[in-house]
Amino acid sequence: MYVQVAYLLSSPETVVREFGAYDNIRDNYPKYVVSLDEFDMSQNGIRHMNIKDFLLSKEW
């Protein structure tokens, strides 16, 4: 599993930067971007989660 952490995804440039961290990783492990944002911005198979939901998830 890969986890990229950001404070807020407040601008399009930030979204591109945080999700772009996975551009060169071509495996099937789950990929997450975790931030304080309340709404889901998942894209291209990369899951976005709120930090509280991520930490309280039963999966971990």
C-alpha distance matrix in Angstrom:
0.0 3.8 6.7 10.2 13.0 16.5 19.7 21.1 20.7 24.5 25.5 24.7 24.2 21.5 19.6 19.9 18.8 15.6 14.5 16.0 13.6 11.6 14.9 14.9 11.5 12.6 10.1 9.0 5.2 4.9 5.9 7.9 11.1 12.7 16.4 19.7 20.7 21.9 21.6 18.8 18.4 15.7 16.4 15.8 13.0 11.1 11.3 13.3 13.9 16.6 15.7 17.9 16.4 12.8 14.3 16.6 14.4 15.3 11.8 11.1
3.8 0.0 3.8 6.7 10.0 13.4 16.8 18.2 17.8 21.5 22.3 21.5 20.7 18.0 16.5 16.7 15.2 12.1 11.4 12.8 10.1 8.7 12.3 12.6 9.8 11.9 10.6 10.4 7.2 6.3 4.8 6.2 8.5 10.5 14.1 17.7 18.7 20.4 20.2 17.6 16.7 14.3 14.9 14.5 12.4 9.7 10.4 11.8 12.8 15.3 14.4 17.3 16.3 12.7 14.4 17.3 15.6 17.2 14.1 13.2
6.7 3.8 0.0 3.8 6.4 9.9 13.2 14.7 14.8 18.5 19.7 19.5 18.8 15.7 14.4 15.4 13.8 10.2 10.4 12.5 10.0 9.7 13.5 14.6 12.4 14.9 14.0 13.7 10.5 8.5 6.1 4.8 5.9 7.0 10.5 14.0 15.3 17.3 17.6 15.4 14.7 13.1 14.5 15.0 13.3 9.9 9.6 9.7 10.2 12.2 11.0 14.1 13.7 10.2 11.8 15.1 14.1 16.4 13.9 12.7
10.2 6.7 3.8 0.0 3.8 6.8 10.4 11.9 11.8 15.4 16.4 16.3 15.3 12.1 11.3 12.4 10.3 6.8 8.0 10.1 7.7 8.8 12.4 14.0 12.7 15.7 15.7 15.9 13.3 11.3 8.0 6.1 4.7 6.2 8.7 12.5 13.7 16.3 16.6 14.8 13.5 12.6 13.8 14.7 13.9 10.2 10.3 9.4 10.4 11.9 11.0 14.6 14.8 11.8 13.6 17.0 16.4 19.2 17.2 16.0
13.0 10.0 6.4 3.8 0.0 3.8 6.9 9.1 10.1 13.5 15.2 16.0 15.2 11.5 11.5 13.4 11.3 7.9 10.1 12.5 10.6 12.3 15.7 17.5 16.5 19.5 19.5 19.4 16.6 14.3 11.1 8.3 5.8 4.8 6.0 9.4 11.3 14.2 15.3 14.4 13.6 13.7 15.5 17.2 16.5 12.7 11.9 9.9 9.8 10.1 8.6 12.3 13.3 10.9 12.1 15.6 15.9 19.1 17.7 16.3
16.5 13.4 9.9 6.8 3.8 0.0 3.8 5.7 7.0 10.0 11.9 13.3 12.5 8.7 9.4 11.9 9.9 7.2 10.2 12.5 11.5 13.9 16.6 18.9 18.6 21.7 22.1 22.2 19.7 17.2 13.8 10.8 7.3 6.2 5.0 7.8 9.4 12.9 14.0 13.8 12.7 13.8 15.6 17.8 17.9 14.1 13.3 10.5 10.7 10.2 9.4 13.1 14.5 12.9 14.3 17.5 18.2 21.6 20.6 19.4
19.7 16.8 13.2 10.4 6.9 3.8 0.0 3.8 7.0 8.9 11.7 14.0 13.6 10.0 11.2 14.2 12.6 10.4 13.4 15.8 15.1 17.6 20.2 22.6 22.4 25.4 25.8 25.7 23.1 20.4 17.1 13.8 10.3 8.2 5.3 6.0 8.2 11.7 13.6 14.4 14.0 15.8 18.0 20.7 20.8 17.2 15.8 12.5 11.9 10.2 9.3 12.4 14.6 13.8 14.7 17.7 19.0 22.6 22.3 21.0
21.1 18.2 14.7 11.9 9.1 5.7 3.8 0.0 3.8 5.4 8.6 11.1 11.5 8.2 9.0 12.5 11.9 10.1 12.6 15.2 15.5 17.7 19.9 22.8 22.8 25.6 26.2 25.9 23.8 20.8 17.5 14.1 10.4 8.9 5.6 5.7 5.9 9.7 11.0 12.1 11.4 13.9 16.1 19.1 19.7 16.4 15.0 11.4 11.3 9.8 10.4 13.3 14.9 14.7 16.4 18.9 19.8 23.6 23.3 22.6
20.7 17.8 14.8 11.8 10.1 7.0 7.0 3.8 0.0 3.8 5.9 7.6 8.6 5.6 5.5 9.2 9.5 8.2 10.0 12.7 13.7 15.8 17.5 20.7 21.0 23.5 24.5 24.3 22.7 19.8 16.3 13.3 9.7 9.5 7.2 8.2 6.8 10.3 10.2 10.6 8.9 11.5 13.2 16.2 17.3 14.3 13.5 10.2 11.3 10.9 12.3 15.4 16.2 15.9 18.2 20.6 20.9 24.6 23.9 23.6
24.5 21.5 18.5 15.4 13.5 10.0 8.9 5.4 3.8 0.0 3.8 7.1 8.5 6.6 7.6 10.9 11.5 11.2 13.1 15.3 16.7 19.0 20.3 23.6 24.3 26.8 28.0 27.9 26.4 23.5 20.0 17.1 13.5 13.1 10.2 10.2 8.5 11.6 11.6 12.8 11.2 14.4 15.8 18.9 20.4 17.7 16.9 13.6 14.5 13.6 15.1 17.8 18.9 19.1 21.2 23.4 24.0 27.7 27.3 27.1
25.5 22.3 19.7 16.4 15.2 11.9 11.7 8.6 5.9 3.8 0.0 3.8 5.3 5.2 6.5 8.8 10.0 10.9 12.4 13.9 15.9 18.3 18.8 22.2 23.5 25.9 27.6 27.8 26.8 24.1 20.6 18.2 14.7 15.2 13.0 13.6 11.7 14.6 13.9 14.4 12.0 14.9 15.3 18.1 20.2 17.8 17.8 15.0 16.7 16.5 18.2 21.1 21.8 21.7 24.1 26.4 26.6 30.2 29.5 29.4
24.7 21.5 19.5 16.3 16.0 13.3 14.0 11.1 7.6 7.1 3.8 0.0 3.8 5.4 5.1 6.2 8.6 10.1 10.7 11.6 14.4 16.3 16.3 19.8 21.3 23.5 25.5 25.8 25.2 22.8 19.4 17.5 14.4 15.8 14.5 15.8 13.6 16.2 14.6 14.3 11.2 13.5 13.1 15.4 18.0 16.0 16.7 14.6 17.0 17.6 19.6 22.7 22.8 22.4 25.2 27.5 27.2 30.7 29.5 29.7
24.2 20.7 18.8 15.3 15.2 12.5 13.6 11.5 8.6 8.5 5.3 3.8 0.0 3.8 5.5 5.2 6.2 8.7 10.1 10.1 12.5 15.1 15.0 18.1 20.0 22.5 24.8 25.6 24.9 22.9 19.3 17.7 14.5 16.1 15.0 16.7 15.3 18.4 17.3 16.8 13.6 15.3 14.7 16.4 19.0 16.7 17.8 15.9 18.3 18.9 20.3 23.7 24.1 23.2 25.7 28.4 28.2 31.6 30.2 30.0
21.5 18.0 15.7 12.1 11.5 8.7 10.0 8.2 5.6 6.6 5.2 5.4 3.8 0.0 3.8 5.4 5.0 6.1 8.5 9.4 10.9 13.7 14.6 17.6 18.9 21.7 23.4 24.1 22.9 20.6 16.9 14.9 11.4 12.6 11.3 13.3 12.4 15.8 15.2 14.8 11.9 13.7 13.8 15.9 17.8 15.0 15.5 13.2 15.3 15.7 16.7 20.1 20.8 19.8 22.1 24.9 24.9 28.3 27.1 26.6
19.6 16.5 14.4 11.3 11.5 9.4 11.2 9.0 5.5 7.6 6.5 5.1 5.5 3.8 0.0 3.8 5.5 5.3 6.0 7.9 10.1 12.0 12.8 16.2 17.2 19.5 21.1 21.4 20.4 18.1 14.5 12.6 9.5 11.3 10.8 13.0 11.4 14.3 13.0 11.9 8.6 10.1 10.1 12.3 14.3 11.7 12.4 10.4 13.1 14.2 15.8 19.2 19.1 18.2 21.0 23.5 23.0 26.3 24.9 24.9
19.9 16.7 15.4 12.4 13.4 11.9 14.2 12.5 9.2 10.9 8.8 6.2 5.2 5.4 3.8 0.0 3.8 5.7 5.5 5.4 8.5 10.4 10.2 13.6 15.2 17.5 19.7 20.6 20.1 18.3 14.8 13.8 11.3 13.9 14.0 16.6 15.2 18.0 16.4 14.8 11.3 11.8 10.5 11.7 14.2 12.1 13.8 12.8 15.9 17.4 18.8 22.4 22.2 20.8 23.6 26.3 25.5 28.6 26.8 26.8
18.8 15.2 13.8 10.3 11.3 9.9 12.6 11.9 9.5 11.5 10.0 8.6 6.2 5.0 5.5 3.8 0.0 3.8 5.7 5.0 6.4 9.5 10.0 12.8 14.4 17.3 19.4 20.6 19.7 18.1 14.4 13.4 10.8 13.1 13.2 16.1 15.6 18.8 18.0 16.5 13.4 13.8 13.0 13.9 15.8 13.1 14.7 13.5 16.2 17.4 18.1 21.8 22.1 20.3 22.6 25.7 25.2 28.3 26.4 25.9
15.6 12.1 10.2 6.8 7.9 7.2 10.4 10.1 8.2 11.2 10.9 10.1 8.7 6.1 5.3 5.7 3.8 0.0 3.8 5.4 5.6 8.1 10.0 12.8 13.4 16.3 17.7 18.4 17.0 15.1 11.3 9.8 7.0 9.4 10.1 13.4 13.1 16.2 15.6 14.0 11.3 11.4 11.4 12.6 13.7 10.5 11.6 10.2 12.7 14.1 14.6 18.3 18.4 16.5 18.9 21.9 21.4 24.5 22.6 22.1
14.5 11.4 10.4 8.0 10.1 10.2 13.4 12.6 10.0 13.1 12.4 10.7 10.1 8.5 6.0 5.5 5.7 3.8 0.0 3.8 5.4 6.1 7.6 11.0 11.3 13.7 15.2 15.7 14.8 12.9 9.3 8.6 6.9 10.3 11.7 15.1 14.2 16.7 15.3 12.9 9.9 8.9 8.1 8.9 10.2 7.4 9.3 9.0 12.3 14.6 15.7 19.2 18.6 16.6 19.5 22.2 21.1 23.9 21.7 21.8
16.0 12.8 12.5 10.1 12.5 12.5 15.8 15.2 12.7 15.3 13.9 11.6 10.1 9.4 7.9 5.4 5.0 5.4 3.8 0.0 3.8 5.2 5.1 8.4 9.9 12.5 14.8 16.2 15.8 14.8 11.4 11.6 10.3 13.6 15.0 18.4 17.7 20.4 18.9 16.6 13.3 12.3 10.7 10.3 12.1 10.0 12.7 12.8 16.0 18.3 19.1 22.7 22.2 20.0 22.7 25.6 24.4 27.1 24.7 24.5
13.6 10.1 10.0 7.7 10.6 11.5 15.1 15.5 13.7 16.7 15.9 14.4 12.5 10.9 10.1 8.5 6.4 5.6 5.4 3.8 0.0 3.8 5.7 7.6 8.4 11.7 13.6 15.2 14.2 13.5 10.1 10.5 9.5 12.7 14.5 18.1 18.2 21.0 20.2 17.9 15.1 13.8 12.8 12.4 13.2 10.6 13.0 13.2 15.9 18.0 18.1 21.8 21.5 18.8 21.1 24.2 23.2 25.7 23.1 22.5
11.6 8.7 9.7 8.8 12.3 13.9 17.6 17.7 15.8 19.0 18.3 16.3 15.1 13.7 12.0 10.4 9.5 8.1 6.1 5.2 3.8 0.0 3.8 5.6 5.3 8.2 10.0 11.6 11.0 10.7 7.7 9.4 9.8 13.4 15.9 19.6 19.4 21.7 20.4 17.6 15.0 12.8 11.4 10.1 10.3 8.4 11.4 12.7 15.6 18.4 18.7 22.2 21.3 18.5 21.0 23.9 22.3 24.4 21.5 21.3
14.9 12.3 13.5 12.4 15.7 16.6 20.2 19.9 17.5 20.3 18.8 16.3 15.0 14.6 12.8 10.2 10.0 10.0 7.6 5.1 5.7 3.8 0.0 3.8 5.7 7.8 10.8 12.9 13.3 13.4 10.9 12.7 12.9 16.6 18.8 22.4 21.8 24.0 22.4 19.5 16.4 14.3 12.0 10.0 11.3 10.3 13.8 15.2 18.5 21.4 22.1 25.6 24.5 22.0 24.7 27.4 25.7 27.8 24.8 24.9
14.9 12.6 14.6 14.0 17.5 18.9 22.6 22.8 20.7 23.6 22.2 19.8 18.1 17.6 16.2 13.6 12.8 12.8 11.0 8.4 7.6 5.6 3.8 0.0 3.8 6.2 9.4 12.4 13.0 14.2 12.3 14.7 15.4 18.9 21.4 25.1 24.9 27.2 25.7 22.8 19.9 17.6 15.4 13.0 13.7 12.9 16.4 18.1 21.2 24.0 24.3 27.7 26.8 23.9 26.2 29.1 27.3 29.1 25.8 25.6
11.5 9.8 12.4 12.7 16.5 18.6 22.4 22.8 21.0 24.3 23.5 21.3 20.0 18.9 17.2 15.2 14.4 13.4 11.3 9.9 8.4 5.3 5.7 3.8 0.0 3.8 6.0 9.0 9.3 10.9 9.6 12.6 14.1 17.6 20.5 24.3 24.2 26.3 25.0 21.8 19.4 16.7 14.9 12.5 12.1 11.4 14.6 16.8 19.5 22.5 22.6 25.9 24.6 21.5 23.8 26.5 24.5 26.0 22.6 22.4
12.6 11.9 14.9 15.7 19.5 21.7 25.4 25.6 23.5 26.8 25.9 23.5 22.5 21.7 19.5 17.5 17.3 16.3 13.7 12.5 11.7 8.2 7.8 6.2 3.8 0.0 3.8 7.0 8.9 11.0 10.8 14.3 16.4 19.9 23.0 26.7 26.3 28.0 26.3 22.9 20.6 17.5 15.3 12.3 11.6 12.0 15.4 18.2 21.0 24.3 24.8 27.8 26.1 23.1 25.6 27.9 25.5 26.6 23.0 23.4
10.1 10.6 14.0 15.7 19.5 22.1 25.8 26.2 24.5 28.0 27.6 25.5 24.8 23.4 21.1 19.7 19.4 17.7 15.2 14.8 13.6 10.0 10.8 9.4 6.0 3.8 0.0 3.8 5.8 8.8 9.7 13.5 16.3 19.5 22.9 26.6 26.4 27.7 26.3 22.8 21.1 17.7 16.2 13.4 11.6 12.0 14.8 17.9 20.2 23.7 23.9 26.5 24.6 21.6 23.8 25.9 23.2 23.9 20.2 20.7
9.0 10.4 13.7 15.9 19.4 22.2 25.7 25.9 24.3 27.9 27.8 25.8 25.6 24.1 21.4 20.6 20.6 18.4 15.7 16.2 15.2 11.6 12.9 12.4 9.0 7.0 3.8 0.0 3.8 6.4 8.6 12.4 15.6 18.5 22.1 25.6 25.3 26.1 24.6 21.1 19.8 16.2 15.2 12.6 10.0 10.8 12.9 16.4 18.5 22.0 22.5 24.8 22.4 19.6 22.0 23.6 20.6 21.1 17.4 18.3
5.2 7.2 10.5 13.3 16.6 19.7 23.1 23.8 22.7 26.4 26.8 25.2 24.9 22.9 20.4 20.1 19.7 17.0 14.8 15.8 14.2 11.0 13.3 13.0 9.3 8.9 5.8 3.8 0.0 3.8 6.4 9.9 13.4 15.9 19.6 23.0 23.2 24.1 23.1 19.8 18.9 15.5 15.3 13.6 10.6 10.2 11.6 14.7 16.2 19.5 19.5 21.7 19.6 16.5 18.6 20.5 17.7 18.2 14.5 15.0
4.9 6.3 8.5 11.3 14.3 17.2 20.4 20.8 19.8 23.5 24.1 22.8 22.9 20.6 18.1 18.3 18.1 15.1 12.9 14.8 13.5 10.7 13.4 14.2 10.9 11.0 8.8 6.4 3.8 0.0 3.8 6.7 10.4 12.7 16.4 19.6 19.7 20.4 19.4 16.1 15.6 12.3 12.7 11.8 8.5 7.5 8.0 11.1 12.5 15.9 16.2 18.3 16.1 13.1 15.7 17.4 14.6 15.6 12.2 13.0
5.9 4.8 6.1 8.0 11.1 13.8 17.1 17.5 16.3 20.0 20.6 19.4 19.3 16.9 14.5 14.8 14.4 11.3 9.3 11.4 10.1 7.7 10.9 12.3 9.6 10.8 9.7 8.6 6.4 3.8 0.0 3.8 7.1 9.9 13.5 17.0 17.0 18.3 17.3 14.2 13.1 10.2 10.6 10.2 7.7 5.2 6.3 8.7 10.6 13.9 14.3 17.0 15.3 12.3 15.1 17.4 15.1 16.9 13.9 14.2
7.9 6.2 4.8 6.1 8.3 10.8 13.8 14.1 13.3 17.1 18.2 17.5 17.7 14.9 12.6 13.8 13.4 9.8 8.6 11.6 10.5 9.4 12.7 14.7 12.6 14.3 13.5 12.4 9.9 6.7 3.8 0.0 3.8 6.2 9.8 13.2 13.4 14.7 14.2 11.4 10.7 8.6 10.2 11.1 9.2 5.7 4.8 5.6 7.1 10.2 10.6 13.6 12.1 9.3 12.3 14.7 13.0 15.5 13.2 13.2
11.1 8.5 5.9 4.7 5.8 7.3 10.3 10.4 9.7 13.5 14.7 14.4 14.5 11.4 9.5 11.3 10.8 7.0 6.9 10.3 9.5 9.8 12.9 15.4 14.1 16.4 16.3 15.6 13.4 10.4 7.1 3.8 0.0 3.8 6.7 10.4 10.5 12.6 12.3 10.2 9.1 8.2 10.1 11.9 11.0 7.2 6.3 4.7 6.4 8.7 9.2 12.7 12.0 9.8 12.6 15.4 14.5 17.5 15.8 15.5
12.7 10.5 7.0 6.2 4.8 6.2 8.2 8.9 9.5 13.1 15.2 15.8 16.1 12.6 11.3 13.9 13.1 9.4 10.3 13.6 12.7 13.4 16.6 18.9 17.6 19.9 19.5 18.5 15.9 12.7 9.9 6.2 3.8 0.0 3.8 7.2 8.4 10.4 11.2 10.1 10.2 10.3 13.0 15.2 14.2 10.5 8.5 5.8 5.0 5.7 5.5 9.2 9.2 7.3 9.7 12.6 12.5 15.9 14.9 14.2
16.4 14.1 10.5 8.7 6.0 5.0 5.3 5.6 7.2 10.2 13.0 14.5 15.0 11.3 10.8 14.0 13.2 10.1 11.7 15.0 14.5 15.9 18.8 21.4 20.5 23.0 22.9 22.1 19.6 16.4 13.5 9.8 6.7 3.8 0.0 3.8 5.4 8.3 9.9 10.1 10.3 11.7 14.5 17.3 16.9 13.3 11.2 7.8 6.6 5.3 5.3 8.8 10.0 9.2 11.1 13.7 14.5 18.1 17.7 17.1
19.7 17.7 14.0 12.5 9.4 7.8 6.0 5.7 8.2 10.2 13.6 15.8 16.7 13.3 13.0 16.6 16.1 13.4 15.1 18.4 18.1 19.6 22.4 25.1 24.3 26.7 26.6 25.6 23.0 19.6 17.0 13.2 10.4 7.2 3.8 0.0 3.8 6.4 9.2 10.7 11.7 13.9 17.0 20.2 19.8 16.5 14.0 10.3 8.3 5.4 5.7 7.8 9.8 10.4 11.7 13.7 15.1 18.9 19.2 18.6
20.7 18.7 15.3 13.7 11.3 9.4 8.2 5.9 6.8 8.5 11.7 13.6 15.3 12.4 11.4 15.2 15.6 13.1 14.2 17.7 18.2 19.4 21.8 24.9 24.2 26.3 26.4 25.3 23.2 19.7 17.0 13.4 10.5 8.4 5.4 3.8 0.0 3.8 5.7 7.7 8.8 11.6 14.7 18.3 18.3 15.3 12.9 9.1 7.9 5.8 8.1 10.0 10.8 11.8 14.0 15.5 16.3 20.0 20.3 20.3
21.9 20.4 17.3 16.3 14.2 12.9 11.7 9.7 10.3 11.6 14.6 16.2 18.4 15.8 14.3 18.0 18.8 16.2 16.7 20.4 21.0 21.7 24.0 27.2 26.3 28.0 27.7 26.1 24.1 20.4 18.3 14.7 12.6 10.4 8.3 6.4 3.8 0.0 3.8 6.8 9.4 12.0 15.5 19.1 18.8 16.3 13.3 9.9 8.1 5.8 9.0 9.5 9.5 11.7 14.0 14.5 15.2 18.8 19.5 20.1
21.6 20.2 17.6 16.6 15.3 14.0 13.6 11.0 10.2 11.6 13.9 14.6 17.3 15.2 13.0 16.4 18.0 15.6 15.3 18.9 20.2 20.4 22.4 25.7 25.0 26.3 26.3 24.6 23.1 19.4 17.3 14.2 12.3 11.2 9.9 9.2 5.7 3.8 0.0 3.8 6.4 9.3 12.6 16.4 16.3 14.4 11.7 8.7 8.1 7.7 11.3 12.3 11.3 13.1 16.1 16.6 16.4 19.8 20.0 21.2
18.8 17.6 15.4 14.8 14.4 13.8 14.4 12.1 10.6 12.8 14.4 14.3 16.8 14.8 11.9 14.8 16.5 14.0 12.9 16.6 17.9 17.6 19.5 22.8 21.8 22.9 22.8 21.1 19.8 16.1 14.2 11.4 10.2 10.1 10.1 10.7 7.7 6.8 3.8 0.0 3.8 5.7 9.2 12.8 12.6 10.9 8.2 5.8 6.5 7.9 11.5 13.0 11.3 12.2 15.7 16.4 15.4 18.6 18.2 19.6
18.4 16.7 14.7 13.5 13.6 12.7 14.0 11.4 8.9 11.2 12.0 11.2 13.6 11.9 8.6 11.3 13.4 11.3 9.9 13.3 15.1 15.0 16.4 19.9 19.4 20.6 21.1 19.8 18.9 15.6 13.1 10.7 9.1 10.2 10.3 11.7 8.8 9.4 6.4 3.8 0.0 3.8 6.4 10.2 10.9 9.1 7.7 5.6 8.1 10.0 13.2 15.5 14.0 14.2 17.7 19.0 17.9 21.0 20.1 21.3
15.7 14.3 13.1 12.6 13.7 13.8 15.8 13.9 11.5 14.4 14.9 13.5 15.3 13.7 10.1 11.8 13.8 11.4 8.9 12.3 13.8 12.8 14.3 17.6 16.7 17.5 17.7 16.2 15.5 12.3 10.2 8.6 8.2 10.3 11.7 13.9 11.6 12.0 9.3 5.7 3.8 0.0 3.8 7.2 7.2 5.7 4.6 4.6 8.0 11.0 13.8 16.2 14.2 13.6 17.3 18.6 16.8 19.6 18.1 19.5
16.4 14.9 14.5 13.8 15.5 15.6 18.0 16.1 13.2 15.8 15.3 13.1 14.7 13.8 10.1 10.5 13.0 11.4 8.1 10.7 12.8 11.4 12.0 15.4 14.9 15.3 16.2 15.2 15.3 12.7 10.6 10.2 10.1 13.0 14.5 17.0 14.7 15.5 12.6 9.2 6.4 3.8 0.0 3.8 5.5 5.4 6.7 7.9 11.5 14.6 17.2 19.8 17.8 16.9 20.5 22.0 20.1 22.6 20.6 22.0
15.8 14.5 15.0 14.7 17.2 17.8 20.7 19.1 16.2 18.9 18.1 15.4 16.4 15.9 12.3 11.7 13.9 12.6 8.9 10.3 12.4 10.1 10.0 13.0 12.5 12.3 13.4 12.6 13.6 11.8 10.2 11.1 11.9 15.2 17.3 20.2 18.3 19.1 16.4 12.8 10.2 7.2 3.8 0.0 3.8 5.5 8.3 10.6 14.3 17.6 19.8 22.5 20.4 19.0 22.5 24.1 21.8 23.9 21.5 22.9
13.0 12.4 13.3 13.9 16.5 17.9 20.8 19.7 17.3 20.4 20.2 18.0 19.0 17.8 14.3 14.2 15.8 13.7 10.2 12.1 13.2 10.3 11.3 13.7 12.1 11.6 11.6 10.0 10.6 8.5 7.7 9.2 11.0 14.2 16.9 19.8 18.3 18.8 16.3 12.6 10.9 7.2 5.5 3.8 0.0 3.8 6.3 9.6 12.8 16.4 18.4 20.8 18.3 16.7 20.2 21.6 18.9 20.7 18.0 19.7
11.1 9.7 9.9 10.2 12.7 14.1 17.2 16.4 14.3 17.7 17.8 16.0 16.7 15.0 11.7 12.1 13.1 10.5 7.4 10.0 10.6 8.4 10.3 12.9 11.4 12.0 12.0 10.8 10.2 7.5 5.2 5.7 7.2 10.5 13.3 16.5 15.3 16.3 14.4 10.9 9.1 5.7 5.4 5.5 3.8 0.0 3.8 6.6 9.9 13.5 15.1 17.8 15.8 13.9 17.3 19.1 16.9 19.1 16.6 17.7
11.3 10.4 9.6 10.3 11.9 13.3 15.8 15.0 13.5 16.9 17.8 16.7 17.8 15.5 12.4 13.8 14.7 11.6 9.3 12.7 13.0 11.4 13.8 16.4 14.6 15.4 14.8 12.9 11.6 8.0 6.3 4.8 6.3 8.5 11.2 14.0 12.9 13.3 11.7 8.2 7.7 4.6 6.7 8.3 6.3 3.8 0.0 3.8 6.5 10.2 12.2 14.5 12.2 10.7 14.3 15.8 13.6 16.1 14.1 15.3
13.3 11.8 9.7 9.4 9.9 10.5 12.5 11.4 10.2 13.6 15.0 14.6 15.9 13.2 10.4 12.8 13.5 10.2 9.0 12.8 13.2 12.7 15.2 18.1 16.8 18.2 17.9 16.4 14.7 11.1 8.7 5.6 4.7 5.8 7.8 10.3 9.1 9.9 8.7 5.8 5.6 4.6 7.9 10.6 9.6 6.6 3.8 0.0 3.8 7.1 9.4 12.0 10.3 9.3 12.9 14.6 13.3 16.4 15.1 15.9
13.9 12.8 10.2 10.4 9.8 10.7 11.9 11.3 11.3 14.5 16.7 17.0 18.3 15.3 13.1 15.9 16.2 12.7 12.3 16.0 15.9 15.6 18.5 21.2 19.5 21.0 20.2 18.5 16.2 12.5 10.6 7.1 6.4 5.0 6.6 8.3 7.9 8.1 8.1 6.5 8.1 8.0 11.5 14.3 12.8 9.9 6.5 3.8 0.0 3.8 6.2 8.3 6.6 6.1 9.6 11.1 10.2 13.7 13.1 13.7
16.6 15.3 12.2 11.9 10.1 10.2 10.2 9.8 10.9 13.6 16.5 17.6 18.9 15.7 14.2 17.4 17.4 14.1 14.6 18.3 18.0 18.4 21.4 24.0 22.5 24.3 23.7 22.0 19.5 15.9 13.9 10.2 8.7 5.7 5.3 5.4 5.8 5.8 7.7 7.9 10.0 11.0 14.6 17.6 16.4 13.5 10.2 7.1 3.8 0.0 3.8 5.5 5.3 6.1 8.7 10.1 10.5 14.3 14.6 14.7
15.7 14.4 11.0 11.0 8.6 9.4 9.3 10.4 12.3 15.1 18.2 19.6 20.3 16.7 15.8 18.8 18.1 14.6 15.7 19.1 18.1 18.7 22.1 24.3 22.6 24.8 23.9 22.5 19.5 16.2 14.3 10.6 9.2 5.5 5.3 5.7 8.1 9.0 11.3 11.5 13.2 13.8 17.2 19.8 18.4 15.1 12.2 9.4 6.2 3.8 0.0 3.8 5.5 5.0 6.1 8.5 9.8 13.5 13.8 13.0
17.9 17.3 14.1 14.6 12.3 13.1 12.4 13.3 15.4 17.8 21.1 22.7 23.7 20.1 19.2 22.4 21.8 18.3 19.2 22.7 21.8 22.2 25.6 27.7 25.9 27.8 26.5 24.8 21.7 18.3 17.0 13.6 12.7 9.2 8.8 7.8 10.0 9.5 12.3 13.0 15.5 16.2 19.8 22.5 20.8 17.8 14.5 12.0 8.3 5.5 3.8 0.0 3.8 5.4 5.3 6.1 8.4 12.0 13.3 12.7
16.4 16.3 13.7 14.8 13.3 14.5 14.6 14.9 16.2 18.9 21.8 22.8 24.1 20.8 19.1 22.2 22.1 18.4 18.6 22.2 21.5 21.3 24.5 26.8 24.6 26.1 24.6 22.4 19.6 16.1 15.3 12.1 12.0 9.2 10.0 9.8 10.8 9.5 11.3 11.3 14.0 14.2 17.8 20.4 18.3 15.8 12.2 10.3 6.6 5.3 5.5 3.8 0.0 3.8 5.6 5.2 5.8 9.5 10.7 11.1
12.8 12.7 10.2 11.8 10.9 12.9 13.8 14.7 15.9 19.1 21.7 22.4 23.2 19.8 18.2 20.8 20.3 16.5 16.6 20.0 18.8 18.5 22.0 23.9 21.5 23.1 21.6 19.6 16.5 13.1 12.3 9.3 9.8 7.3 9.2 10.4 11.8 11.7 13.1 12.2 14.2 13.6 16.9 19.0 16.7 13.9 10.7 9.3 6.1 6.1 5.0 5.4 3.8 0.0 3.8 5.6 5.3 8.9 8.9 8.6
14.3 14.4 11.8 13.6 12.1 14.3 14.7 16.4 18.2 21.2 24.1 25.2 25.7 22.1 21.0 23.6 22.6 18.9 19.5 22.7 21.1 21.0 24.7 26.2 23.8 25.6 23.8 22.0 18.6 15.7 15.1 12.3 12.6 9.7 11.1 11.7 14.0 14.0 16.1 15.7 17.7 17.3 20.5 22.5 20.2 17.3 14.3 12.9 9.6 8.7 6.1 5.3 5.6 3.8 0.0 3.8 5.6 8.6 9.3 7.7
16.6 17.3 15.1 17.0 15.6 17.5 17.7 18.9 20.6 23.4 26.4 27.5 28.4 24.9 23.5 26.3 25.7 21.9 22.2 25.6 24.2 23.9 27.4 29.1 26.5 27.9 25.9 23.6 20.5 17.4 17.4 14.7 15.4 12.6 13.7 13.7 15.5 14.5 16.6 16.4 19.0 18.6 22.0 24.1 21.6 19.1 15.8 14.6 11.1 10.1 8.5 6.1 5.2 5.6 3.8 0.0 3.8 6.4 8.6 8.1
14.4 15.6 14.1 16.4 15.9 18.2 19.0 19.8 20.9 24.0 26.6 27.2 28.2 24.9 23.0 25.5 25.2 21.4 21.1 24.4 23.2 22.3 25.7 27.3 24.5 25.5 23.2 20.6 17.7 14.6 15.1 13.0 14.5 12.5 14.5 15.1 16.3 15.2 16.4 15.4 17.9 16.8 20.1 21.8 18.9 16.9 13.6 13.3 10.2 10.5 9.8 8.4 5.8 5.3 5.6 3.8 0.0 3.8 5.4 6.2
15.3 17.2 16.4 19.2 19.1 21.6 22.6 23.6 24.6 27.7 30.2 30.7 31.6 28.3 26.3 28.6 28.3 24.5 23.9 27.1 25.7 24.4 27.8 29.1 26.0 26.6 23.9 21.1 18.2 15.6 16.9 15.5 17.5 15.9 18.1 18.9 20.0 18.8 19.8 18.6 21.0 19.6 22.6 23.9 20.7 19.1 16.1 16.4 13.7 14.3 13.5 12.0 9.5 8.9 8.6 6.4 3.8 0.0 3.8 5.5
11.8 14.1 13.9 17.2 17.7 20.6 22.3 23.3 23.9 27.3 29.5 29.5 30.2 27.1 24.9 26.8 26.4 22.6 21.7 24.7 23.1 21.5 24.8 25.8 22.6 23.0 20.2 17.4 14.5 12.2 13.9 13.2 15.8 14.9 17.7 19.2 20.3 19.5 20.0 18.2 20.1 18.1 20.6 21.5 18.0 16.6 14.1 15.1 13.1 14.6 13.8 13.3 10.7 8.9 9.3 8.6 5.4 3.8 0.0 3.8
11.1 13.2 12.7 16.0 16.3 19.4 21.0 22.6 23.6 27.1 29.4 29.7 30.0 26.6 24.9 26.8 25.9 22.1 21.8 24.5 22.5 21.3 24.9 25.6 22.4 23.4 20.7 18.3 15.0 13.0 14.2 13.2 15.5 14.2 17.1 18.6 20.3 20.1 21.2 19.6 21.3 19.5 22.0 22.9 19.7 17.7 15.3 15.9 13.7 14.7 13.0 12.7 11.1 8.6 7.7 8.1 6.2 5.5 3.8 0.0
